[in-house]
Amino acid sequence: MIQYLKRKHKPDLAYALYEGREENTPMIMFLGGFRSDMEGTKAIFLENFCKEKELRYVRFDYSGHGISKGSFLDGCIGQWAADAQDILDHCAVGQVMLVGSSMGGWIAFLLALQNKERIHSIVGLAAAPDFTKIMEERMSEAQKKLLESQGYFDLENEYSDDPYIITKKLIDDGRERSLLHAPIQIDCRVRLIQGKKDTDVAWQTAEIIQNAIMHKDAEIIILDEADHRLSSPDQLRILKETILALI
């Protein structure tokens, strides 16, 4: 059942909570990607998996995403990380395993840095910390001029008929939240599932992340035939097996 987290002076957040019966394992919290929502294949697969195993689970929409309130154009990495923090604080209990897809992987690391005693582990699915920096590096001169003159530009993509609107706020804030320029001082185990045919996040990014993480138990799982979606039955099976192994 969809519920809403009411917040003072901030948009309401839509979430779905499964309380489960298994109290001796970490709760699983799914963090979606840029412009995605909690009705995606991976989010629903995880809910069904958690119900089967009686694991506690929560999925949600960032502000300006899905059915949460707020405008996408007002959002940025810092704001969406704050949304995730509110879900962690108000909807999650005990130790939590963060499963972050693409941008959600970036937000998972930000949460782990701020909540070291609560984060049991992280599973990154094509984790994309600092992806706004890559966007910035790939900008054309015309896009740079639009960003400065009107505060945004349209970016065509293969996931939607509508272009992504890339705002100056998103780029500037992403620069402030970047992680890969220094060691990532987190205290939990990490598994990075990465497709070698991913055209959005180069598979070598997983190696860069692994090298930045200070925790000694950080492993990469490379899938030779997978792309950025990581949503085929075989890929979802690997996600399930990875979670069970961490638990």
LUMPA-805550 format. One line per field, with one value per residue: residue number from 0; x, y, z of N, C-alpha, C in turn. Coordinates in steps of 0.001 Angstrom, whole numbers, plus 500000, padded with zeros to 6 digits. Layout:
REM residues N
num <- [NUM ...]
n.u <- [X ...]
n.v <- [Y ...]
n.w <- [Z ...]
ca.u <- [X ...]
ca.v <- [Y ...]
ca.w <- [Z ...]
c.u <- [X ...]
c.v <- [Y ...]
c.w <- [Z ...]
//
This chain:
REM residues 247
num <- [0 1 2 3 4 5 6 7 8 9 10 11 12 13 14 15 16 17 18 19 20 21 22 23 24 25 26 27 28 29 30 31 32 33 34 35 36 37 38 39 40 41 42 43 44 45 46 47 48 49 50 51 52 53 54 55 56 57 58 59 60 61 62 63 64 65 66 67 68 69 70 71 72 73 74 75 76 77 78 79 80 81 82 83 84 85 86 87 88 89 90 91 92 93 94 95 96 97 98 99 100 101 102 103 104 105 106 107 108 109 110 111 112 113 114 115 116 117 118 119 120 121 122 123 124 125 126 127 128 129 130 131 132 133 134 135 136 137 138 139 140 141 142 143 144 145 146 147 148 149 150 151 152 153 154 155 156 157 158 159 160 161 162 163 164 165 166 167 168 169 170 171 172 173 174 175 176 177 178 179 180 181 182 183 184 185 186 187 188 189 190 191 192 193 194 195 196 197 198 199 200 201 202 203 204 205 206 207 208 209 210 211 212 213 214 215 216 217 218 219 220 221 222 223 224 225 226 227 228 229 230 231 232 233 234 235 236 237 238 239 240 241 242 243 244 245 246]
n.u <- [500835 500552 501905 502234 504887 504679 506070 507365 507504 508667 508382 505840 506605 506159 505833 506330 505894 507018 506615 507443 508600 510968 513275 515927 517562 518935 516946 515795 516379 515391 516915 516192 516969 518017 515346 513744 511255 509459 508062 509432 511072 513156 512652 510099 510608 512349 510612 508800 510578 511404 508998 508620 510721 510157 511425 512115 511229 511541 510503 510617 509668 511742 511489 509690 509759 508077 505182 505567 505441 506268 508573 510438 512340 513243 514906 517950 521078 521754 519266 517723 519160 518667 515933 516038 517318 515317 513404 514881 515115 512436 510937 512379 513808 516184 519183 520181 520170 521285 520128 521128 520340 522015 521970 520982 522923 524970 523637 523290 525923 526345 524452 525516 527867 526882 525478 526795 526562 524182 524012 524075 525065 525881 524466 525323 523873 524945 526150 526380 528063 528903 527890 526912 529122 530242 528233 528666 531198 530653 529099 528015 529149 526941 525041 526246 526059 523272 522768 523904 522515 519697 519423 519038 519087 517832 518096 518398 517431 517548 515601 513181 510527 510392 512714 515384 515528 518148 519417 521079 521313 521333 523797 525672 525243 525808 528531 529378 528727 530356 532250 534343 536846 538320 539161 536475 535009 533541 531840 530949 530110 530373 528866 529215 527358 527737 527183 528897 528239 527149 526225 525826 527016 530267 531887 534285 533974 533078 535419 536841 535241 535467 538192 538196 536718 537108 536582 537497 536065 534875 533439 533348 530956 530981 528980 528996 527243 525371 523472 522787 520374 520043 518000 517056 515786 517942 519835 518473 518279 520936 521182 519438 520799 523138 522230 521249 523635 525027 523346]
n.v <- [498802 502195 504899 508175 510199 512819 516015 518886 521915 520715 518672 516086 512624 509724 506327 502750 500260 497214 495270 492769 489713 488853 489619 489472 490068 492523 495390 496066 498661 500346 502392 504403 505346 508226 510122 507881 505661 504209 502117 500615 497826 496590 497551 496491 493774 493345 493854 491701 489586 490123 489772 487061 486029 487082 489445 492720 495707 498676 500928 503922 507161 509757 513302 515099 512972 510139 509537 511165 514377 517724 519429 518177 519827 521403 519815 518114 516387 516599 517284 515019 513085 513960 513428 510624 510231 511058 509067 506881 507630 507758 505610 503265 500611 499608 497885 498513 497487 498988 499215 500456 501890 503023 506452 506118 504553 506395 508022 506120 505781 508350 508321 506256 507398 509256 507792 505735 503799 502551 501437 498430 497192 497705 497424 498097 498879 499228 501510 505041 507256 510721 511222 513541 515045 513745 514309 517057 517172 516196 518074 520122 523168 524735 523711 524428 527203 527521 526549 528523 530821 530300 528516 525797 522850 520768 517255 514630 511157 507554 506360 507577 509241 511914 514579 514658 517191 519118 520839 523839 523954 521218 520383 522066 521427 518698 518771 519632 517436 515402 512332 510647 511760 511412 509241 507062 506994 504684 502252 499668 496579 496200 495567 495629 495528 495310 496015 495065 496026 498445 501603 503980 504130 503564 500401 500367 502195 500917 499772 502066 503040 500896 501072 503487 503070 502631 500488 497119 495008 495052 494261 493524 492607 491633 491644 490303 490534 492421 495510 498937 498716 496307 494389 491959 488550 486769 488596 489762 487537 487238 489550 488901 486652 487894 489601 487714 486417 488475 488915]
n.w <- [500000 499148 500881 502408 503401 505434 505488 507073 505435 503261 500275 500261 500542 498641 499553 499888 502189 503513 506238 507110 508785 509654 511896 512457 510416 508131 507230 503936 501706 498904 496493 493946 490500 488516 487487 487644 489165 491989 490979 489213 487503 489066 491654 492227 491902 494061 496182 495950 496337 498987 500335 499924 501441 503871 504616 505808 504050 502079 499596 497626 496265 495194 495869 493403 491691 490271 492142 494272 495881 494750 492483 489785 488630 490670 492046 493179 493708 496445 497590 496958 498296 500876 500963 500909 503342 505106 504667 505598 508292 509199 508218 508064 510014 512480 511428 508056 504692 501836 498590 495717 492652 489850 489936 492479 493655 494142 496018 498007 498967 500009 502083 503643 504548 506336 508172 509654 511670 511147 508616 507121 504787 501283 498090 494915 491865 488800 489842 490147 491188 491127 488573 487441 486980 484806 482946 482801 481667 479150 477943 475244 473654 473093 474896 477306 477158 477202 479746 481335 480476 480613 482658 482350 480206 477542 477390 475284 475556 475914 477401 477673 475922 476286 476700 479147 481575 482289 484915 486016 488737 489425 488289 489586 492302 492231 491813 494298 495837 495060 495093 494243 494125 496344 499182 500136 503067 504405 506495 505857 504152 500595 497459 494036 491259 487894 484495 481545 479095 479489 478523 479737 482264 482443 482602 483934 485913 488197 489159 489848 491913 493736 494373 495684 497973 501426 503095 503505 502424 499632 496678 493141 490739 487629 484775 481735 479510 480173 480239 481172 482497 483990 484481 483544 483845 484586 485518 487657 489245 490032 491543 493665 494738 495556 497580 499435 500090 501383 503562]
ca.u <- [500000 501304 501696 502971 505608 504415 507238 507147 508244 509278 507340 505501 507262 505403 506643 505639 506628 506654 507204 508087 508624 512351 513862 517360 518275 518765 515888 516297 515855 515749 517156 516077 517870 517637 514079 513012 510321 509434 507295 510302 511243 514002 511981 509014 511242 512850 509480 508314 511611 511353 507782 508875 511661 509699 512390 511563 511582 510901 510836 510008 509968 512317 510652 509716 509794 506932 503988 505909 505155 507422 508946 511746 513267 513784 515699 519392 521570 521646 517867 517249 519809 517908 514700 516385 517599 514034 512827 515683 514812 511033 510272 513244 514123 517369 520215 519583 520946 520896 520279 521042 520446 522532 522081 520721 524189 525608 522923 523593 527214 526145 523770 526433 528815 526200 524755 527710 526139 522919 524065 524627 525795 525396 524536 525222 523496 525453 526249 526843 528478 529520 527469 526705 530432 530348 527347 529321 532323 530131 528265 528451 529219 525571 524409 526845 525492 521897 522799 524197 521546 518336 519468 518798 519031 517171 519018 517730 517846 516923 514669 511925 510274 510641 514109 515690 515866 519341 519445 522338 521305 521750 525222 526437 525122 526545 529950 529593 528497 531197 532884 535427 538117 538962 538696 535108 535215 532351 532142 530088 530453 529827 528881 528931 526949 527965 527146 530017 527693 526491 526687 525616 528063 531338 532107 535479 533561 533015 536780 537182 534523 536087 539480 537974 536102 538127 536269 538246 535166 534150 533636 532678 530385 530847 528118 529519 526202 524366 523557 522558 519107 520245 516641 516643 515629 519242 520481 517744 518667 522237 520902 518883 521861 524064 521603 521230 525002 525358 522567]
ca.v <- [500000 503435 505856 509425 510778 514254 516732 520321 522778 519905 517877 514759 511531 508478 505137 501485 499589 495846 495145 491469 489056 488485 490739 489254 490419 493949 495858 496436 499947 500530 503766 504397 506155 509540 510142 506614 505679 502985 501079 499985 496363 496166 497873 495531 492465 493281 493733 490317 488767 490341 489138 485620 485710 487794 490490 494079 496367 499944 501602 505250 508097 511045 514454 515386 511701 509260 510165 512086 515774 518536 519554 517613 520905 521968 518796 517948 515224 516870 517216 513640 512382 514343 512634 509257 510284 511110 507716 506069 508024 507634 504414 502097 500257 498797 497875 498641 497247 499909 498739 501680 501746 504181 507567 505589 504103 507607 508406 505101 506108 509549 507888 505450 508311 509988 506871 504581 502766 501938 500805 497071 496898 498404 496772 499092 498372 500267 502683 506176 508473 511791 511171 514901 515498 513194 515150 518348 516988 515878 519169 520904 524599 525245 523337 525254 528553 527440 526360 529815 531857 530016 527682 524381 522457 519482 516185 513442 509921 506358 505778 508314 510060 513296 514795 515022 518598 519196 522189 524337 523552 519819 520291 522729 520646 517451 519070 519721 516123 514396 511402 509817 512486 511144 507977 507025 506446 504002 501132 498533 495791 496743 494748 496451 494737 496224 495435 495469 496703 499661 502787 505153 504085 502674 499339 500696 503005 500036 499648 503345 503055 499905 501595 504628 502620 502266 499194 496078 494038 495669 493372 493849 491497 492102 490832 490615 490832 493312 496946 499760 498412 495206 493984 490678 487525 486292 489663 489880 486382 487559 490520 488146 485837 488812 490038 486575 486183 489536 488657]
ca.w <- [500000 499065 501953 502208 504525 505487 505989 507205 504504 502205 499600 500780 499827 498515 499836 500142 503262 503886 507566 507234 510092 509959 512633 512670 509186 507858 506357 502617 501233 497498 496060 492495 489691 488009 486757 487768 490286 492785 490288 488238 487568 490183 492912 492443 492100 495434 497103 495894 496964 500432 500842 499920 502520 505067 504943 505837 502794 501761 498343 497685 495185 495576 495528 491975 490967 490495 492713 495358 495588 494393 491072 489435 488291 491904 492714 492965 494454 497874 497997 496883 499408 502072 500903 501321 504777 505815 504614 506524 509673 509597 507696 508214 511399 512693 510400 506728 503482 500781 497219 494946 491204 489132 490866 493807 494218 494665 497234 499019 499590 500829 503306 504452 505192 507393 509071 509671 512616 510730 507296 507182 503550 500085 496784 493862 490548 487897 490710 489345 491884 490324 487166 486929 486483 483447 482138 482616 480750 477820 477436 474094 473938 473069 476153 478364 477041 477682 481195 481944 480111 481067 483852 482060 478802 477299 477025 474745 476213 475351 478363 477671 474739 476673 477095 480523 481746 483138 485457 486578 490146 489486 487990 490641 493531 492024 492009 495747 496463 494404 496033 493729 494149 497638 499763 500654 504410 504892 507379 505550 502974 499349 496258 492867 490104 486773 483157 480697 477916 479975 477792 480591 483293 481966 483588 484720 487059 489366 489684 490481 493188 494618 494841 496576 499225 502416 503694 502779 501804 498513 495539 491889 489981 486244 483922 480396 478525 480752 480000 482355 483170 484939 484845 482974 484891 485066 486283 488916 490064 490627 492608 494795 495340 496208 498827 500358 500570 502349 504782]
c.u <- [500873 500916 502488 503624 505416 505608 506953 508078 508996 508190 507103 506158 506373 506337 505738 506498 506099 507379 507865 508003 510032 513055 515366 518193 518055 517527 516506 515594 516348 515822 517188 517028 517269 516398 513328 512052 510251 508575 508131 510511 512029 513330 510885 509562 511720 511712 508954 509295 511543 510104 507955 509730 511281 510722 511694 512094 510855 511419 510103 510357 510615 511316 510814 509807 508499 505728 504295 505612 506448 507708 510326 512774 513881 514790 517176 519839 521405 520219 517366 517921 519111 516563 514965 516678 516300 513326 513568 515289 513401 510364 511089 513541 515393 518419 519566 520597 520410 521153 520045 521284 520905 522726 521845 521961 524963 524961 523158 524910 527109 525448 524714 527456 528189 525559 525561 527233 524891 523019 524807 525518 525166 525526 524320 524918 523856 525562 526941 527178 529153 529060 527225 528012 530662 529460 528028 530445 531845 529306 528876 528524 527825 524849 524949 526250 524049 521850 523027 523103 520148 518270 519199 518979 518363 518202 518228 518283 517068 515852 513297 511774 510535 512108 514236 516001 516994 519494 520845 522446 521791 523256 526061 526411 525881 528030 530292 529484 529417 531985 534195 536779 538916 538489 537271 535152 533930 532751 531266 530579 529732 529936 528439 528620 526949 527934 528285 529541 526898 527068 526481 526682 529110 531668 533340 535151 533503 534395 537221 536514 535176 537397 539310 537431 537175 537837 536887 537343 534281 534456 532830 532174 530121 529985 528408 528448 525177 524601 523188 521324 519239 518902 516178 516507 516959 519941 519793 518053 520005 522075 520385 519967 522873 523514 521606 522609 525409 524604 523164]
c.v <- [501253 504353 507118 509865 512291 514957 518227 521072 521995 519059 516529 513687 510290 507298 503924 500687 498171 495528 493798 490887 488736 489678 490603 489507 491901 494222 496264 497709 500167 502012 503779 505355 507491 509414 508803 506711 504302 501891 500359 498499 495930 496416 496857 494120 492321 493161 492300 489358 488892 489720 487624 485203 486352 488826 491847 494860 497693 500451 502942 506037 509344 512159 514773 514153 510937 510011 510970 513513 516508 518510 518960 518714 521556 521036 518821 516780 515419 516763 515782 512765 512711 513620 511219 509201 510315 509760 506793 506354 507643 506326 503132 501854 499417 498958 497827 498305 498177 499267 499940 501453 503054 505359 507109 505026 505257 507997 507395 505406 507359 509198 507124 506321 509023 509092 505587 503455 502018 501148 499479 496783 497691 497476 497865 498429 499440 501584 503833 507408 509439 511795 512566 515501 514990 513982 516468 518251 516765 517011 519814 522380 525212 524930 524162 526658 528576 527321 527699 530837 531595 529059 526213 524131 521092 518460 514978 512187 508759 505759 506440 509074 511538 513468 515021 516519 518686 520639 522556 523947 522121 519697 520894 521925 519323 517628 519088 518356 515044 513590 510814 510520 512184 509794 508108 506270 505830 502730 499916 497809 496337 495697 495623 495545 495668 495481 495951 496182 497959 500862 504071 505265 503077 501637 499601 501562 502170 499857 500918 503442 502114 500425 502748 504201 502131 500916 498082 495099 494730 494863 493834 492558 492016 491116 491213 491067 491856 494765 497682 499335 497334 494647 492676 489650 487021 487336 489885 488696 486641 488585 489803 487341 486715 489270 488904 486292 487229 489340 487494]
c.w <- [500000 500223 501632 503511 504463 506129 506019 506266 503420 501547 500275 499903 499822 498794 500027 501103 503452 505189 507808 508638 510559 510596 512826 511421 508906 507010 505031 502153 499820 497159 494539 491805 489289 487123 486800 488954 490929 492179 489238 488494 488792 491530 493237 492648 493546 496443 497124 496557 498481 501052 500923 501108 503857 505561 504942 504631 502660 500420 498353 496435 495769 495251 494045 491095 491245 491022 493973 494918 495218 492902 490840 489204 489522 492563 492364 493836 495954 498372 497977 497943 500722 502119 501414 502819 505584 505798 505576 507968 510100 509183 507887 509694 511440 511612 509016 505644 502404 499422 496314 493472 490583 490088 492303 494467 494821 495996 498351 499722 500458 502139 504223 505178 506387 508452 509271 510581 512156 509429 507383 505983 502415 498893 495740 492532 489526 488646 489979 490182 490918 488870 486593 486417 485064 482503 481790 481589 479313 477206 476201 474495 473974 474378 477315 478351 477540 479199 481902 481678 480652 482251 483621 480566 478703 476833 476546 475414 475637 476251 478345 476362 475023 477069 478593 480554 482761 483604 485964 488052 490304 489290 489110 491941 493412 492225 493503 496428 495901 495430 495538 493666 495410 498153 500307 501980 504956 505627 507105 504305 501746 498241 495092 491680 488894 485447 482301 479431 478304 479230 478581 481676 482827 483038 484446 485936 488331 489987 490394 491849 494184 495197 495817 497938 500194 503075 502846 502033 500771 497260 494333 491248 488571 485451 482473 479417 479009 480357 481288 483150 484243 485425 484226 484085 485443 485917 487625 489835 490747 491739 493852 495508 496086 497549 499853 500922 501606 503666 505566]
//
